[in-house]
Amino acid sequence: MGIQISPSVLNADLSRLADEVERIAAVADWVHLDVMDNHFVPNLTFGLPVIESLIARTNVPADCHLMIEDPDRWAPGYAEAGAGSVTFHVEATRSPVQVAKDIRAAGARVGVAVKPGTSLDSLRDVIRHLDMILVMTVEPGFGGQAFMDDMLPKIRQARQLADASDADIWVQADGGLAPGTIELAAAAGADVLVVGSAVYRADDPAVMVEQVRASAENAVRL
């Protein structure tokens, strides 16, 4: 699998969410939807009803990142609504293996996210049930933060864990990715790259998606 770009709508015009997704629909592999509940992280965005409506309006696969408490209860609903990928935080769940099984049974790919301060050792029991490891390269909660380059060793470690498994596990990086940092994440082993403010603050978001994809692919070839 090559590089995939998953633009985050966190810095888009949320009053025109479907239209904003259409701006990147021809070039993006996914649309990254940050679900925040103002409990697990100190921010509030949107939830299942909005995402369910959006999925009905776009053909871009939904990449749902749940920054919420109690994903054990809520995560399968996003898969049932039609999301292509549902990622929950290992720090928030009581039973990551069961959540992963429930998401997969509902028809979506399964991702597990780790905050910057969380060791990948926390994924030891659940990794065989995963399709993706999400390494946060900022503290989750707000867009537009600076990329934490001290997370690059964790991306490399995630890549090693993924490659050592029997499954085809993707490694996603999320936070502060833009021209100049996306190359670092790709070279470290991330193959699904979340780009938010750099895309939606650009004059033409679709052109920026193509630009960061080319930069990431070039970094992998070097």
Summary of the structure (lengths in Angstrom):
residues: 222
radius of gyration: 15.7
end to end distance: 17.1
largest distance: 44.0
contacts: 779
relative contact order: 0.16
helix: 41%
strand: 20%
